[in-house]
Amino acid sequence: MTAPLSSAGTPPFGLPPFDMQQTLHFLVELLNTPSPTGYTDAAVALIERELAKLGVTGTRTPKGGLLWTISGAGAEEVTFSAHTDTLGAMVKEVRGNGRLGLTRLGGYDWASIEGAEVQVHVQAGQVLGKQVLGKQVLSGTVVNTRQSSHVWGQKLTDLKRDAETLEVRLDALTQQGARLQSRAQTRGLGVQVGDFVSFDSLARLTPDGYVKGRHLDNKAAVAVLLAVTQALLHTPPRCTVHFYVSVYEEVGHGAASGIPATSTELIAVDMAAIGEGQTSSEHHVTLCVKDSSGPYDHKLSNRLRAAALRADIELKIDIYPYYSSDASAAWKAGLPCPAALIGPGVDASHAYERTHRDALMATVNQTLSYLEQV
């Protein structure tokens, strides 16, 4: 299904078409591919395979990101960035009861992961002097140390959720078939301090066009960049366009390197946070004009506003006081060109998130309209 289409069957405003249904299915597949910051190879490989279907080859950066380019006739070189690394955790300790204490990857509230289904990505190698040949991925659930209300009553309600009170309960038996009840038994499965822990996205599409799941921040934007790439292969842009997918954004330095030095502009595509006091919506694209790192480039932001007006897109304008982006990281690292930030609205950011296909389509069309006027 090519979207959006006018009644005449051609893209509105002269914008090139893209396959929205393909975009949505790719997004769900990407959401369900574990990629906590520092453990992103599988997600990057999936993006590479999707690009290969389009006949496009990406280049991996030394830091693990992915870069690809669509050439155009103009002298400008606009770079769009998104990130495929997500919130996650690492094993901080194997506790005496055989459960796992965690350290966070990214900035989320501990309460938002209580009850989350997880995968523990076990390192291969030597443990306690013996070769471990067990499973490479163990499933589990984040529970608290007083989880049952039937046992703890008000003490459960009053419990502060933090690194001390939350732990991973593994769904595993020892190699001898015994229950996990001790540190030694869990270590015997190969679990070590430093193993990555990914939160299952549990992604799905609803009949009314909503996309639900953890990690829409920022895999929704990666899907947008793939759709834009598809469209530009039908109608080449008026300038050269670079697409960069970073893999360390959630910890603050994703695009500190990897942006082509020839870039004349950088536009980060990332989720737009929704909540009280914000204008962002699950059904719209948003232009963020300021976040915790300060204001973005005023002239570039105004050119993006003009592109929305040209394409009759309802562009939301917003400010996020507790937010930063790959554009922030690139500027702090010394990127000399203007930078701006756009993205689809995402509800319940850094928890179990939701957006709508309307916001994804609007973000694609916003980007395509901008590239037509550069």
N, C-alpha and C positions, 0 to 999 in steps of 0.2 A: 504494500500500500504506500503510494507516494503521497507525502503530505508536506505542507498544506496545499490544496488545489482549489482553484476557483471553480465556479459552475461551468466554465468553458473548458476545464481540464488542464489549464496551464497554471504555473505558479504565479501567485499574485505579485504585483509590483515588479515583474520582470526577473524575480529571483530564481535561481536554478533549483531543480527539484532534488529531494533526498528521500530515502526510504525510511519513514518513521517507524514502521513496524520492525524493520531490521534493527534500527537504532535501539528500540525498546528491548528486543530480545538480547542484543549484545549487552545492554546495560545490566540486565538481570544476570547474565552469565558472568559478567565482570564483578558484580556485587557478590556473587557466590564463590568467587575465587579469592582465597585468603591472601591479604597483602598488608599486614601491619608494618609500620615503618621499620625498615631494616631487613624485611623479609618479603620482597616484592617481585622476585624473578618470575613467578608463575603468572602474575597479572600482566607484567610487561610482555611476556611471551604471548599471552592471549591477544594483547593489542597488536603485536607484530603479525599474528596470524590473521586478524581482521583486516589489517592494512594490506596483507598479501592478497586477500580476496579482491581488493580494489586495484591490485597491480602496483602498489606503493611499497617501497622498502624503507624502513626506518633504520637509524643508526643509534646504537647504544653509547651513551657517554661513559667515561671512566667511573663516574659516580653511580651508574646504574639506571639513569633516566633514558628516555627515548626521544629522538628528534627526527622529524621528516619535513620535507619542503615541497611546496607546489610553486613552480616558477611562474612569474608574470612579467609583463613588458616594462612596467614602470621602474623607476630608480628606488622607490621606497622598499623597505623590507620590514614587514610587520610580523611580529612573533606573538602567537597565542600560547599561553601556558595553562596546564591543568595538572593535577597530581593524582596518582593512583595509590599512593600509600594511605593507610587508614589508621584510625585509632586501634590500639591493641595493648598487649602487655608482654612481659617476659617473666620467667620464673625467678623470683627473688630468693625463695627458700623452699626446701622440702620439709614440711613440718613433721613433728613427731607422730601425728596421727596418719601420716601418709598423704595428706592433702598439701596443696601448693599455695604458698604466699606469692603475691604478685607485685611487680613494679609497673607503673603505667607507661605507655607509649602514647604521647599526646595529652591534650588538656581536656579531660572529661571529669564529671563528678562521679565519685565511686558508686553512688546510689543508682546511677544510670546503667550499670552492668550487673546489678544483682539479678540473678535468674538467667543470665545470658548463657546460651550454649556456646561452647568453645572447642577449639582444637589445639592440642599441645603438640608442637612440631619438634619431635625428639631428635637430638643429634645422634648420628652414628659414631661409634668409637669405643674407647675403653672406659669402663666404669668400675671403680674399685679393683682395678687390675685385671678385669675379665672382659672379654669381648661380648658386647651386648648384641643380640640378634633379634630383638623384639620388634614390635610395630614402630613404624616411623611417625605415625600420627595417632594420638590418643584423644578420644572425646571426653568431655567433661562438662560440668555446670558450675557457674559461679554461685556460691551459697555463702551465707554468713555463719558465724560461729554459734548463733542462737536461732537457727532458722525456724524451728517449729513453734508456732504460736501455742500449740497444745502443751508444750513443755515450758516455755519461757513467759508466755502471757505478755504483760506490760513491759517486761525487760526487753522483749523483741522490739516493741514499738519504740522504746527509748534508745535503742542501740544506734550509735553513730557508725555510719558506713565509711570505712577507710581501709587502708592497707593492712591494718591489724585484724579487723573483724570480718573481712571478706577473704575467701579462699576457693580454690578449685577442687571440687570433688570429682575424681577420675572415675570413668566407667570402665574399669579394667580389673582383671585378676592377675595374680603373679603368674610367672611362667609354669609354676607347679599347680596352678588352679586355685590358690588360696586367695581369700579376700585381702585387699590392701588395708592394712591397719598400722603400718609403721613406716618410718623414714627409710629404713633399709629395704623394705619390700618395693617401695616406689622407685628408689634409686636402682633397684635390680631390673626395672623395666627400661632403664636407660635415661630416665628423666634427670636433668641436671640444671643447676642454676644457669641462667642465660638462655634456656630454651624459649623460643617464641611461642606466644599464645595468641591465637586469632579468635575474634568474636564472630560467630556465625551470623551472616547477614539476614537469613530467613527472608530473602527477597521474593516479591511476587508482584504481578500486575493485577489490578482489579478491573472488572468489566466497565467501570466508569472512567477509566483512564488514569487512575492513580498508580504510582510506583511506590511500594513500601519496602523498607529494609534498612539495616544498618549500612553505613558507608556511602550513602548518596553524596556525602561530603568525602571525596569529590569525584566519585566515579560517574556521577551524572554529567559533569563537565567533560570528562574524557569521552563519553558517548557523544556529546555535542561536537567535539572536535572531529570525531570520526565522520559524523554526518556532514559537517562542513567540508571535510576533505572529499567526500563522495560527490557533493554538489559542485565543487570547484573542478573536478575532473571532467564534468560536463560543460562547464562555462569557466574557462581559465580566468583568474583574477587579474586586475589591472596592475598589480604589483606582486613581488615575490612574498609568499607567506610561509613562515616557519611555524611548526607545531612542536611544542616541547612538553613532554609528560615527565614531571619530576617525581621523586620517590622519598623525599625527606621533608615535605612541607609541614606535616603535623608536628614536627619538632623544631621548625623555624628556619631551616636553611636549605629548603628544596631547590630553589632557583638562585641560590647564591652563586652557583656556577651552572653552565650548560646553555645559557641563552646565547645565541649567536652574536658575536661581537659586531656584526654588520647591521644588527637590528636598528631601525630608526624609531620604532615604537614597540612597547610591550603591553599587551592586554591580557591580564590574568582572568581566567574564567573559573569561578569558584562559586560555591553555593551561597545564596542570599538568605540570611537568617530571618526567621519570622517570629514575632512576639509583640507584646505590649510596647507601644511607642515606636514601632517600626512600620514602614509603608510596604515592605516586601510581602509577596503573595505567592502561594503555590502555583498560581495560574499565570504568572508573569515573569518577565526578565527584569532584573534590577541592575541599576548602575550605582555602585558604591562610590561616593565621592570623598569619604573619609573613614578611616578606622583607627585602631590604636597606634598605628605608625604615623598618622597624620593625614593630610589631604593628598589625594591623587592629582595628577596633572590636570589643571583646569581646562586648558585648550583641548587636550585629547578627550576629556570627558564631554566637552561641548560638541566635539565632532561626533561622538557616539550618540549624543542626544539628537543631533541633526539626522543621523542615519535612521534612528527610530521614527522620527517624524516623517522622513521620506517614505518609509515603508509602512506607515500607519500602524506602528507597533506601540502599544501602551507600555512605556518604559517607566518603571518605578525608580525613584531616587531615594537612597537611604544612607545612613551612617551607622557604623557598628563600633561601639566603644570597646568591646572585648574580642577583637578579631584582628588578624593580620593575614597576609596572603603571600604567594610566591613573588608578586610584584614588590611587596615590602622587602622581602629577602634580597631580591635582585638589586633594588636601590641601595640597601644597606651595604651590599657587597661592592658598590661602585658603578652599577650600570648607568651610563650617561644619558640614556634616551628617556623620553616621557613614558609614563606608565599609568594604566587605568585598570579598573576592576569591574567586571560584569558577571552575572550568573543567574541561574534559575532559582526561584524561591524554594526553600526546603524547610518543612516544619519539624520541630523537635530536634534541632541540630545537636550532634554529639550524643544522640540517644537512638531510639528506634525511629527512623526518619521517614518522611513522606514528601513526595512532590507529585506533579501532574504532568501529563504529556504536553499540555498547553504551555507550561513554562519551558520545557525542553524545546518545543517548536519555536517559541518566541526567541529563545537564546540563539538558536541556529539562524533564524531569519534576521535577527539583530546583527549578527556577525557577517552574514552574507551581504546585507545592505551596506554595512560599513565598508566592506571590501570593494563594493561597486563604486563608492564615491572617493576612495583614496586617490 
